[in-house]
């Protein structure tokens, strides 16, 4: 069976964050890292070359496919920030309506800069996503 393309790595989060450009995105990435650590209580781990993850879970699908993946996290992409809420966003319309300027994909939330969103609402969303995920597959520290 094929493994996930995105795996945890030994790269340090501090080394990754020190290379984020431009400076505004680097400063906001450091701020987001602090928010995720505060909300989740988990230490960050790099997943692939550019995703900072907090917590992990082991999944097993009916097809037999199984693996480990980050429970929540973010990536400071060139165009915007991507926030990963692994159960997806379908059940969180009430929270998303209070978040601020953003877009969503299946398991990703996108925003351009921290000033566009309410960080306490983001914290609420992270907690809700982890709680939902933990009901499906137990979430453990990274």
Backbone torsions as a table, in degrees:
resi	resn	phi	psi	omega
1	UNK	NA	140.4	-178.8
2	UNK	-69.1	144.7	175.8
3	UNK	-91.4	161.6	173.8
4	UNK	-60.1	142.7	173.9
5	UNK	-66.5	-36.7	-177.4
6	UNK	-92.6	113.4	180.0
7	UNK	-121.8	156.9	174.1
8	UNK	-67.2	150.2	-176.9
9	UNK	-127.2	174.3	176.4
10	UNK	-92.4	-2.2	178.6
11	UNK	-60.9	138.7	179.8
12	UNK	-82.4	145.6	178.3
13	UNK	-64.3	-40.5	-179.3
14	UNK	-62.4	-39.2	177.9
15	UNK	-65.6	-41.6	178.4
16	UNK	-62.8	-49.2	-177.8
17	UNK	-62.1	-33.5	-179.6
18	UNK	-67.1	-18.2	179.8
19	UNK	-98.8	0.9	179.9
20	UNK	-72.2	131.8	176.7
21	UNK	-130.9	152.5	-1.9
22	UNK	-74.0	179.7	-176.5
23	UNK	-56.0	-40.1	179.4
24	UNK	-59.2	-43.9	-178.9
25	UNK	-67.8	-36.3	177.3
26	UNK	-63.5	-47.4	179.9
27	UNK	-61.6	-42.2	179.3
28	UNK	-68.9	-32.9	177.3
29	UNK	-65.8	-40.7	177.5
30	UNK	-64.5	-40.3	177.4
31	UNK	-64.5	-43.0	177.5
32	UNK	-63.8	-40.6	177.6
33	UNK	-58.0	-45.4	179.0
34	UNK	-62.1	-41.2	179.0
35	UNK	-63.1	-47.7	-180.0
36	UNK	-62.3	-41.4	178.7
37	UNK	-64.1	-42.4	180.0
38	UNK	-63.2	-46.0	-175.0
39	UNK	-72.3	-43.1	-174.4
40	UNK	-87.7	-29.7	-173.5
41	UNK	77.9	6.8	-177.9
42	UNK	-104.1	147.2	172.6
43	UNK	-76.8	145.0	-178.8
44	UNK	-76.9	148.9	176.9
45	UNK	-136.6	140.5	176.0
46	UNK	-77.1	136.5	174.5
47	UNK	-120.6	117.7	-174.1
48	UNK	64.3	-164.7	-175.4
49	UNK	-80.1	-13.2	-170.4
50	UNK	-147.0	11.2	178.8
51	UNK	-110.5	129.4	175.3
52	UNK	-99.3	118.6	-176.1
53	UNK	-111.1	153.3	-178.9
54	UNK	-132.2	116.5	-175.7
55	UNK	76.7	167.5	177.8
56	UNK	-149.2	164.0	175.0
57	UNK	-145.0	154.9	176.3
58	UNK	-107.2	126.1	180.0
59	UNK	-113.1	154.1	172.6
60	UNK	-143.6	115.7	179.9
61	UNK	-86.9	162.4	178.0
62	UNK	-58.3	-27.5	179.4
63	UNK	-69.9	-14.3	-176.4
64	UNK	101.8	-15.8	178.2
65	UNK	-65.6	136.0	177.8
66	UNK	-147.0	163.3	178.9
67	UNK	175.6	-173.8	178.1
68	UNK	-117.3	147.1	178.7
69	UNK	-153.0	161.8	178.4
70	UNK	-64.8	145.0	-179.9
71	UNK	-80.0	-39.7	176.1
72	UNK	-157.9	164.8	179.3
73	UNK	168.0	-169.3	-179.6
74	UNK	-152.8	165.2	175.0
75	UNK	-140.5	129.1	175.8
76	UNK	-83.6	82.2	-178.7
77	UNK	-73.0	163.6	-178.6
78	UNK	-59.5	-45.8	-176.0
79	UNK	-78.9	-35.2	-175.6
80	UNK	-166.0	178.0	172.2
81	UNK	-88.4	140.2	173.7
82	UNK	-113.7	126.0	176.1
83	UNK	-111.6	133.2	-176.4
84	UNK	-105.9	118.0	172.9
85	UNK	-116.9	102.6	-165.1
86	UNK	-62.8	-30.8	175.9
87	UNK	-72.1	-10.6	-175.3
88	UNK	96.1	-178.7	-172.2
89	UNK	-109.9	4.3	-173.0
90	UNK	-57.1	-36.9	-175.0
91	UNK	-92.6	8.2	-170.7
92	UNK	-118.3	26.6	-178.4
93	UNK	-57.2	-39.4	-179.8
94	UNK	-62.0	-40.7	178.3
95	UNK	-71.7	-46.0	-178.2
96	UNK	-59.9	-33.0	179.3
97	UNK	-64.1	-19.9	179.9
98	UNK	-104.4	-2.3	-171.5
99	UNK	-72.4	-41.7	-174.0
100	UNK	120.3	-162.4	-174.1
101	UNK	-72.4	115.1	-177.4
102	UNK	-159.8	170.6	171.2
103	UNK	-133.2	158.1	177.3
104	UNK	-129.1	152.2	168.7
105	UNK	-117.8	-161.7	-177.3
106	UNK	-59.7	-54.1	179.1
107	UNK	-124.3	12.4	-177.2
108	UNK	-121.7	143.9	172.6
109	UNK	-117.3	137.5	-177.7
110	UNK	-122.0	135.5	170.5
111	UNK	-146.6	155.9	-175.0
112	UNK	-81.5	-42.9	-178.5
113	UNK	-152.6	158.9	-176.9
114	UNK	-59.9	-32.0	-179.8
115	UNK	-63.1	-18.3	-179.7
116	UNK	-78.8	-15.2	-174.7
117	UNK	-128.5	162.9	174.5
118	UNK	-91.4	113.8	-175.0
119	UNK	-65.4	-31.5	178.2
120	UNK	-71.2	-32.1	174.4
121	UNK	-69.6	-38.2	174.8
122	UNK	-60.6	-42.5	177.8
123	UNK	-59.5	-42.9	177.5
124	UNK	-61.2	-41.7	179.1
125	UNK	-64.2	-43.0	178.5
126	UNK	-60.9	-46.9	179.4
127	UNK	-60.9	-44.7	-179.6
128	UNK	-63.6	-41.2	178.7
129	UNK	-63.7	-42.8	178.9
130	UNK	-65.5	-40.7	179.0
131	UNK	-62.8	-44.0	179.6
132	UNK	-63.8	-45.9	179.7
133	UNK	-61.8	-42.9	-177.3
134	UNK	-63.2	-24.4	176.7
135	UNK	-74.1	-23.6	179.0
136	UNK	-91.6	-52.9	-179.6
137	UNK	-138.0	127.1	-177.2
138	UNK	-57.3	134.4	177.7
139	UNK	-93.7	133.9	179.5
140	UNK	-127.1	164.2	176.6
141	UNK	-59.4	153.9	179.0
142	UNK	-65.2	NA	NA
